[in-house]
Amino acid sequence: MKAFPNLRGDFFGGITTSVVSLPLAIAFGIAAFAPLGPEYVDDGALAGLYGAIVSTALASLFGGTPSLITSITAPMSVFVTSVIAGLMKDAELATFGANRVEIVLLMTAMIIFWAGLFQIIMGLVGGGKLIKFIPYPVIAGFMNGIAILIFLSQIKAFLGMSKEASLTSIFSGNAGIQTDTMVVGVVTIATMLLAGRFIKIIPGSLIGLLCGVGAYFLIGNFFNPELLRLEGNTRIIGPIPTGLPSPREIGVFFSWVDQVPMRIWFSLMVPAITLGILASIDTLLTSVVADVVTRTKHDSNRELLGQGIGNIASAAFGALPVAGSTVPTLVSINSGGRTRLAGLFNSLAILLIILVLGPFVQYIPMAVLAGILLVTAVKMVEHESLNLFKKKSVFENVVIILVVTIITVSIDLMIAVAIGLVIAAFLFVKEQVGKTIVRRKYYGHAVHSKKVRNRNHMRILEEKGKNLVIYELNGSLFFGTCDKLMNEIESDLKRLCIILDLKRVSSIDLTGAQLIRQLVDRVQDRGNHLLISFLDIPDDKDKDRLRKFLEDTGVIKAVGADHIFYDTDHALEWAEDNLIARELAESRQPIESTALKNISLFRELDVDQLAVVESHLHPLSHKKGDFIFKEGDPGDKIYFILSGIVSVIANFTDNGRPHRFTTFAEGLFFGDMAILEERPRSASIQAETDTNLLFMHKDDFQKLIETQPQIASRMLMGMARELSYRLRLANAEVRALSD
């Protein structure tokens, strides 16, 4: 097995990507340092290049997306521009005089350092999954705002305007537009756009760079020789140091750490966390794109670790922050890059370009970089978000996009993201408030438990079953949904039993817990009951946490442990038993052990016929928990319940609990199918209580057929009627649940 199975593809992927990353790194670096003035253009270019060398290599080495190319991105550049501009206006930093810019750059490096540290912490605690839940409208608005900021910031360089001139002067004719500079920018943009249509092998940004530089030198040679001057020429990048990158900011930090007020150091935490989040979002979005193209799956937490290490290196080397970049990543993948080696080759290629071609890089015109960034800005716009403006159904999302975009451009991108998240959260709560948490509601007269009862008891349930109501809840019971739930339950507080089915409830907050306690108090004041089901589910960690929360908030104590049930069926059975007992007590009907004549199978027999049948029956008693028979046992007996309750049990499940199919009470029979088919038992029967039975062996039944065919026939007819009745009830329940 080869150590580097994709070495050739990674080599060409990395080399090709460096051609794309180089002009973007220079352009973004210069744009980021723009608030410092034109004398820091070369420092900005170097900061961009150092980020593309050192940070890209480390992020590729330690990241969780092998095919991802990390680089300087537009959001990172705009963020640094915003930070530097804000620090340059700080009155306290102005007191440092000639060292002010050095302090500002140190502060910027510290923000990048803490952002990287924040990314590492997020990766260690599993925050990679949480970052993915930033709403799309916030991301779209943020990206649109950044695109507008980049576009506006490059207009002056594109037109050759001085830094002091305002954009509004363009319309007044006093902008001092340089025609030759504008021509260079137009050539750059035109060749970039045309190259994308006709030339697929070479990246459009590289073609635009070469053509723009060519146009600049043609104009300089034939029309304006001043363009070719290196010293004091603000229209080009200017001299760039060609030495190897060094972690100089570490030394700067230790020389100033005790002279900068602690308040200023701590004030950098908020922008640092914001940068960490934005860089993580930018990266993980690109990781998803890489997954789709390469049909792989990235490790988001490891990716954050790698990005954090890369940004800490950026801080140490005085470079710009980095993030996963979509365009270089796709260029690398399309050129054969698949592993971390592609990112390492990309960094190595850029380093060699600086060391070997540094004298040529200094002549790159600012108008060329402006043209590249203008095209990049237009492509950055979330075109899908623009299409949403035509659709009324997504009006609220469009509002979020607009608000975030406007605040990003006019105020501050950190504030824009924060306000966008707040608005998105508010609209989410608003939407949840409008929804009901009740998935389904049904009453005990239409839907019954699995306990099969005699006809007298079933008549009570059919007539009085509306006193039992089941609420199947779905989603989160929190402050946004509590009021609507209370309004829905209000009309049912008079019912004997209210059952809250929590099977599909994912979470409950303190408001939800308080609501349940209020319901318990109001129900119990009326002498009624509130039951909760699906709270005790083995090996379900979510339900364990939910139960612990309800215990800590006093809900379990208020409801009562005897009113908490494994599932809704057991809760409904308890409620039915309670209702039947109350109705029998009110009607003063005696509750006695069932006589043979009251068993449904024998109701059509007279006294003499009952005596004949009784001679073929045998008594049997079982204690609670005993198995009457088990699955696979011979099917040779039919059983009649005189007193007690038995349940049909399936094979034990993986969690150790048996599954109950149905339950039979006194006055009923079971085991009939096996004796008719003469096949082994298909399920087990277990006594739920101490139980008294009568059973008839299949040999006894056969004798009855031979000697008393009329009695046997009536028994079979009674069996058919009972099974038909049960089937009709089951059909009615299915209809009720499907409504």
Secondary structure, DSSP 8 states (H G I E B T S, - for coil): --SSTTHHHHHHHHHHHHHHHHHHHHHHHHHHTGGG-GGGHHHHHHHHHHIIIIIHHHHHHH-S-TT--EE--HHHHHHHHHHHHHHHT-HHHHTTGGGHHHHHHHHHHHHHHHHHHHHHHHHHTTTHHHHTTS-HHHHHHHHHHHHHHHHHHHHHHHHT--TTS-TTHHHHT-S---HHHHHHHHHHHHHHHHHHHH--SS-HHHHHHHHHHHHHHHHHHHT-GGGG--TT-TTB------S----HHHHHHHHHTTTS-HHHHHHTHHHHHHHHHHHHHHHHHHHHHHHHHHT----HHHHHHHHHHHHHHHHHHT----EE-HHHHHHHHHTT--SHHHHHHHHHHHHHHHHHHHHHHTT-BHHHHHHHHHHHHHHHS-HHHHHGGG-GGGHHHHHHHHHHHHHHHHT-HHHHHHHHHHHHHHHHHHHHHHS-SEEEEEETTTS--SEE--HHHHHHHHHHGGGEEEEEEEEEESHHHHHHHHHHHHTTTTSSEEEEEEEEEEEE-HHHHHHHHHHHHHHHHTT-EEEEES---TT-HHHHHHHHHHHHTTHHHHH-GGGEESSHHHHHHHHHHHHHHHHHHHTT-------GGGSGGGTT--HHHHHHHHTT-EEEEE-TT-EEE-TTS---EEEEEEES-EEEE----TTS---EEEEE-TT-EE-HHHHHHT---SSEEEESS-EEEEEEEHHHHHHHHHH-HHHHHHHHHHHHHHHHHHHHHHHHHHHHHH-
